[in-house]
């Protein structure tokens, strides 16, 4: 393109452009365009006009051409964009929202955005925008498990009552074991986190053995008594109960909340409980691990210490778990349960009842 453009200004156009430049109420873009034309009228090269006006050379050429075609009025008026597509009809939007809530065709398991777009005759992006606005996510699926325990109501009221109204002069502990914790060692060192890049870790690993973490969460102060053992039979469970027995001050009743794992109800465990009358076991309903408070601690230690950890041996894994529990107990907080039993039961009653054939 030409590097120098000859702009011929009439006296009237020069006065109008000069008035635009000195007018403080004018938009800045109008002042820039007027300045480009006045500089061009001085027969300056395009590069010099670009430097003085602070505008790129393509923009200088654009406004020179606009002035040549439409005059000063063309500089003060923006060309509107081409009109976009008309919005989708309400019936089309309703169908886009209704299809993923219905049975998909054929043997596919769920509707996808592309399938809905093809069926309705719109773009995939249009389907995605409508789904986002309505918080509709057909690609996601949440699992659930309904307890079939005949004493479900009684057990929920018992356990939640201990959480929300613990008895005086007693200790309430939530007990469970996290089994088969693997001591994994990565085959190569990963790369650290950087701005714009996540940390890396090799997908393959070396197995260095497993351990089982027995833990008892004190509801009143949030402290944890933990022991790592190679197995999770009744013998190890009794050893752990002895550790909790030593940790709880004498003279206090111990209310222990546990699940229905067979080890917790083994005859030898029952004999141990008979020899320790201050222990009272409270079992959660079947398929209701969410009711056991120590599961929250297991979730935290898995995310913060175990899942991304690198362990050369089982001893390294056990030492890491012990250190984590020690740090946790230094900054522990009481466990707070907020949902009363009647609220939980009322919510579960709203679930659909499925009759078995």
C-alpha positions as CSV (number, residue, x, y, z in Angstrom):
1,X,0.0,0.0,0.0
2,X,1.0,3.6,-0.5
3,X,3.1,5.0,2.3
4,X,2.0,8.6,1.7
5,X,-1.6,9.7,1.1
6,X,-2.6,13.1,-0.1
7,X,-5.5,14.5,1.8
8,X,-7.1,17.7,0.4
9,X,-9.1,19.6,3.0
10,X,-11.5,22.3,2.4
11,X,-11.6,25.3,4.7
12,X,-14.9,24.1,6.1
13,X,-13.6,20.5,6.8
14,X,-10.5,21.8,8.5
15,X,-12.5,24.1,10.8
16,X,-14.8,21.2,11.7
17,X,-11.9,18.8,12.5
18,X,-10.1,21.5,14.5
19,X,-13.3,22.1,16.5
20,X,-13.5,18.3,17.2
21,X,-9.9,18.3,18.6
22,X,-10.5,21.2,21.0
23,X,-13.9,20.0,22.2
24,X,-13.5,18.4,25.6
25,X,-16.9,16.7,25.4
26,X,-16.0,14.7,22.3
27,X,-15.1,11.0,22.6
28,X,-11.4,10.3,22.5
29,X,-11.8,8.1,19.3
30,X,-13.3,11.1,17.4
31,X,-10.4,13.3,18.4
32,X,-7.9,10.6,17.3
33,X,-9.6,10.3,13.9
34,X,-9.6,14.1,13.4
35,X,-6.0,14.2,14.3
36,X,-5.1,11.5,11.7
37,X,-6.8,13.5,8.9
38,X,-5.2,16.8,9.9
39,X,-1.7,15.2,10.0
40,X,-2.3,13.5,6.7
41,X,-3.3,16.9,5.2
42,X,0.3,18.1,6.0
43,X,1.5,15.4,3.5
44,X,3.3,13.5,6.3
45,X,4.2,9.8,5.7
46,X,1.8,7.2,7.1
47,X,4.5,6.0,9.5
48,X,4.9,9.5,10.9
49,X,1.1,10.0,11.2
50,X,0.9,6.7,13.0
51,X,3.7,7.7,15.4
52,X,2.2,11.1,16.2
53,X,-1.4,9.9,16.6
54,X,-0.5,6.7,18.5
55,X,-2.5,4.6,16.0
56,X,-1.3,1.7,14.0
57,X,-0.7,2.1,10.2
58,X,-3.6,-0.1,9.2
59,X,-5.9,2.1,11.3
60,X,-4.4,5.2,9.7
61,X,-5.2,3.9,6.3
62,X,-8.7,2.8,7.4
63,X,-9.7,6.3,8.5
64,X,-8.0,8.0,5.5
65,X,-10.2,5.8,3.3
66,X,-13.3,6.5,5.4
67,X,-12.7,10.3,5.1
68,X,-12.2,10.0,1.4
69,X,-15.5,8.1,1.0
70,X,-17.8,9.8,3.6
71,X,-16.1,13.0,4.7
72,X,-16.0,14.4,8.2
73,X,-19.4,12.8,9.0
74,X,-17.9,9.3,8.3
75,X,-15.3,9.9,11.0
76,X,-17.9,10.7,13.6
77,X,-20.1,7.7,12.9
78,X,-19.3,4.1,13.7
79,X,-20.5,1.5,11.2
80,X,-22.8,-1.0,13.0
81,X,-22.0,-4.7,12.8
82,X,-24.1,-7.0,10.8
83,X,-27.2,-8.2,12.7
84,X,-26.7,-11.5,14.4
85,X,-28.9,-14.5,14.4
86,X,-32.4,-14.2,15.8
87,X,-32.8,-15.7,19.2
88,X,-34.2,-19.3,19.4
89,X,-37.9,-19.7,19.8
90,X,-39.2,-20.5,23.3
91,X,-40.5,-23.8,21.9
92,X,-37.0,-24.7,20.8
93,X,-35.4,-23.7,24.1
94,X,-38.0,-25.8,26.0
95,X,-37.2,-28.8,23.8
96,X,-33.5,-28.4,24.4
97,X,-34.2,-28.5,28.1
98,X,-36.7,-31.3,28.0
99,X,-34.7,-33.8,25.8
100,X,-31.9,-34.5,28.3
101,X,-34.5,-35.2,31.0
102,X,-36.1,-37.9,28.8
103,X,-35.0,-41.3,27.8
104,X,-32.3,-41.2,25.0
105,X,-33.0,-43.0,21.8
106,X,-31.6,-46.5,21.1
107,X,-29.3,-48.0,23.6
108,X,-27.2,-45.0,24.6
109,X,-27.2,-44.2,28.3
110,X,-27.7,-40.4,28.2
111,X,-28.2,-37.4,26.0
112,X,-25.1,-35.5,24.8
113,X,-24.9,-32.0,23.6
114,X,-24.2,-33.0,20.1
115,X,-27.1,-35.5,20.0
116,X,-29.5,-32.8,21.2
117,X,-28.1,-30.2,18.7
118,X,-28.5,-32.7,15.9
119,X,-32.1,-33.6,16.9
120,X,-33.3,-30.1,17.4
121,X,-31.3,-28.6,14.5
122,X,-29.3,-26.0,16.3
123,X,-25.6,-25.6,17.0
124,X,-23.8,-27.4,19.8
125,X,-22.8,-24.0,21.4
126,X,-26.4,-22.9,21.5
127,X,-27.3,-26.1,23.4
128,X,-24.4,-25.6,25.8
129,X,-25.4,-22.0,26.5
130,X,-29.0,-23.0,27.3
131,X,-27.8,-25.8,29.5
132,X,-25.4,-23.6,31.4
133,X,-28.0,-21.0,32.0
134,X,-30.3,-23.7,33.5
135,X,-27.5,-25.5,35.3
136,X,-28.3,-28.7,33.4
137,X,-25.5,-31.2,33.3
138,X,-26.5,-34.5,31.7
139,X,-22.8,-35.7,31.6
140,X,-22.6,-35.8,35.4
141,X,-23.9,-38.6,37.5
142,X,-24.0,-39.0,41.3
143,X,-24.2,-42.3,43.0
144,X,-26.2,-43.1,46.2
145,X,-26.9,-46.0,48.4
146,X,-30.1,-46.4,50.5
147,X,-29.8,-48.3,53.7
148,X,-32.1,-51.3,54.2
149,X,-31.4,-51.5,57.9
150,X,-34.7,-52.3,59.7
151,X,-33.5,-50.2,62.7
152,X,-32.4,-47.3,60.5
153,X,-34.5,-44.6,62.3
154,X,-33.4,-45.7,65.8
155,X,-29.7,-45.8,64.9
156,X,-29.8,-42.4,63.2
157,X,-31.5,-40.8,66.2
158,X,-29.0,-42.5,68.5
159,X,-25.8,-41.5,66.6
160,X,-27.0,-38.0,65.8
161,X,-28.0,-37.5,69.4
162,X,-24.5,-38.3,70.5
163,X,-23.1,-35.8,68.0
164,X,-25.4,-32.9,68.9
165,X,-26.0,-33.6,72.6
166,X,-23.1,-35.6,74.0
167,X,-23.7,-36.9,77.5
168,X,-22.0,-35.2,80.4
169,X,-18.9,-36.7,82.0
170,X,-18.4,-38.9,78.9
171,X,-16.3,-39.1,75.8
172,X,-17.8,-39.7,72.4
173,X,-15.4,-41.2,69.8
174,X,-16.0,-42.2,66.2
175,X,-14.0,-45.3,65.3
176,X,-13.1,-46.9,62.0
177,X,-10.2,-48.3,60.0
178,X,-8.8,-47.2,56.7
179,X,-7.5,-50.4,55.1
180,X,-5.1,-51.1,52.3
181,X,-3.3,-47.8,52.3
182,X,-0.6,-48.3,49.7
183,X,3.0,-47.1,50.0
184,X,3.5,-45.9,46.4
185,X,6.8,-44.7,45.0
186,X,6.8,-42.9,41.7
187,X,9.1,-44.2,38.9
188,X,10.3,-40.7,38.1
189,X,10.2,-37.3,39.9
190,X,7.4,-35.0,38.9
191,X,7.6,-31.3,37.9
192,X,6.5,-28.6,40.3
193,X,3.5,-26.3,39.9
194,X,4.1,-23.2,37.8
195,X,1.9,-20.3,36.7
196,X,-0.3,-21.6,33.9
197,X,0.9,-25.2,34.4
198,X,-0.2,-27.8,36.9
199,X,2.1,-30.1,38.7
200,X,3.0,-33.4,37.2
201,X,3.2,-37.0,38.5
202,X,4.0,-40.2,36.6
203,X,1.0,-42.5,36.1
204,X,3.0,-45.6,36.9
205,X,4.3,-46.4,40.4
206,X,6.1,-49.0,42.4
207,X,4.2,-50.8,45.2
208,X,6.1,-51.0,48.5
209,X,3.4,-52.7,50.7
210,X,0.3,-51.6,52.5
211,X,-0.8,-50.6,56.0
212,X,-4.1,-50.1,57.9
213,X,-4.9,-47.0,59.8
214,X,-7.1,-47.4,62.9
215,X,-8.4,-44.0,64.1
216,X,-10.7,-42.7,66.8
217,X,-12.0,-39.1,66.4
218,X,-12.9,-37.4,69.7
219,X,-16.1,-35.5,69.0
220,X,-15.6,-33.0,71.8
221,X,-12.1,-31.6,70.9
222,X,-11.4,-33.1,67.4
223,X,-8.3,-34.9,68.4
224,X,-7.5,-38.3,66.8
225,X,-5.9,-41.4,68.3
226,X,-4.4,-43.3,65.4
227,X,-2.4,-46.5,65.0
228,X,-1.0,-48.1,61.9
229,X,-1.0,-51.9,61.8
230,X,-0.3,-54.5,59.1
231,X,-3.7,-56.2,59.3
232,X,-7.3,-55.3,60.3
233,X,-8.5,-58.4,62.1
234,X,-10.1,-58.5,65.5
235,X,-6.7,-58.8,67.2
236,X,-5.5,-55.5,65.8
237,X,-8.8,-53.9,66.6
238,X,-8.5,-55.0,70.2
239,X,-5.0,-53.6,70.4
240,X,-6.3,-50.3,69.1
241,X,-9.2,-50.3,71.6
242,X,-6.5,-50.7,74.3
243,X,-4.7,-47.6,72.9
244,X,-7.9,-45.6,73.1
245,X,-8.6,-46.9,76.6
246,X,-5.2,-45.6,77.8
247,X,-5.8,-42.2,76.1
248,X,-9.2,-41.5,77.8
249,X,-9.0,-40.4,81.4
250,X,-10.2,-42.8,84.0
251,X,-13.7,-42.4,85.3
252,X,-15.3,-41.3,81.9
253,X,-17.8,-43.3,80.0
254,X,-16.6,-44.0,76.4
255,X,-19.4,-43.9,73.7
256,X,-17.9,-45.4,70.6
257,X,-19.6,-45.0,67.2
258,X,-18.6,-47.7,64.7
259,X,-19.9,-49.3,61.5
260,X,-21.1,-52.8,61.0
261,X,-17.8,-54.3,59.9
262,X,-17.6,-57.9,61.1
263,X,-14.4,-57.2,63.1
264,X,-16.2,-54.8,65.3
265,X,-18.7,-57.5,66.4
266,X,-16.2,-60.4,66.7
267,X,-16.8,-62.6,69.8
268,X,-13.3,-61.7,71.1
269,X,-14.2,-58.0,70.8
270,X,-17.4,-58.6,72.6
271,X,-15.4,-60.4,75.4
272,X,-13.1,-57.4,75.6
273,X,-16.1,-55.0,75.9
274,X,-17.5,-57.2,78.7
275,X,-14.2,-56.7,80.6
276,X,-14.3,-52.9,80.0
277,X,-17.8,-51.9,81.2
278,X,-17.2,-48.2,80.6
279,X,-17.3,-48.8,76.8
280,X,-20.7,-48.4,75.0
281,X,-20.8,-49.2,71.3
282,X,-23.2,-47.5,69.0
283,X,-23.4,-48.9,65.5
284,X,-24.4,-46.9,62.4
285,X,-27.0,-48.2,60.0
286,X,-25.8,-50.4,57.2
287,X,-24.6,-48.6,54.1
288,X,-24.4,-45.3,56.0
289,X,-20.7,-44.5,56.3
290,X,-21.6,-40.8,55.9
291,X,-22.9,-41.0,59.5
292,X,-19.4,-42.0,60.9
293,X,-17.6,-38.8,61.7
294,X,-14.1,-40.3,61.4
295,X,-14.7,-40.8,57.7
296,X,-14.2,-37.0,57.3
297,X,-10.7,-37.3,58.8
298,X,-9.9,-40.2,56.5
299,X,-11.0,-38.0,53.5
300,X,-8.8,-35.1,54.7
301,X,-5.6,-37.1,55.3
302,X,-6.1,-38.9,52.0
303,X,-6.2,-35.6,50.1
304,X,-3.6,-33.8,52.0
305,X,-1.0,-36.5,52.8
306,X,-1.5,-39.9,51.1
307,X,-2.8,-39.5,47.6
308,X,0.1,-37.4,46.2
309,X,2.7,-38.7,48.6
310,X,5.8,-40.7,47.6
311,X,6.9,-43.4,50.0
312,X,9.9,-45.6,49.7
313,X,8.6,-48.2,52.2
314,X,5.7,-48.9,54.5
315,X,7.7,-47.4,57.4
316,X,7.9,-44.1,55.4
317,X,4.1,-44.2,54.9
318,X,3.4,-45.0,58.6
319,X,5.8,-42.2,59.7
320,X,4.1,-39.7,57.4
321,X,0.7,-40.7,58.8
322,X,1.9,-40.4,62.4
323,X,3.4,-36.9,61.8
324,X,0.1,-35.8,60.1
325,X,-2.0,-36.9,63.1
326,X,0.4,-35.2,65.5
327,X,0.1,-31.9,63.5
328,X,-3.7,-32.4,63.3
329,X,-4.0,-32.8,67.1
330,X,-2.0,-29.6,67.7
331,X,-4.6,-27.5,65.8
332,X,-7.7,-29.7,66.3
333,X,-11.2,-28.3,66.5
334,X,-14.4,-29.8,67.9
335,X,-16.5,-31.8,65.5
336,X,-19.8,-30.0,64.8
337,X,-22.8,-31.9,63.4
338,X,-25.5,-29.5,62.2
339,X,-28.3,-31.7,60.8
340,X,-30.9,-33.0,63.4
341,X,-32.2,-36.5,63.0
342,X,-35.7,-35.4,62.1
343,X,-34.3,-33.3,59.2
344,X,-32.2,-36.2,57.9
345,X,-35.2,-38.6,58.1
346,X,-37.5,-36.1,56.4
347,X,-35.1,-35.7,53.5
348,X,-34.7,-39.5,53.1
349,X,-38.5,-39.9,53.0
350,X,-38.6,-37.8,49.9
351,X,-36.5,-40.3,48.0
352,X,-38.5,-42.5,45.5
353,X,-39.4,-45.9,46.8
354,X,-38.2,-48.8,44.5
355,X,-40.0,-52.1,45.0
356,X,-38.0,-55.2,44.5
357,X,-39.5,-57.9,42.3
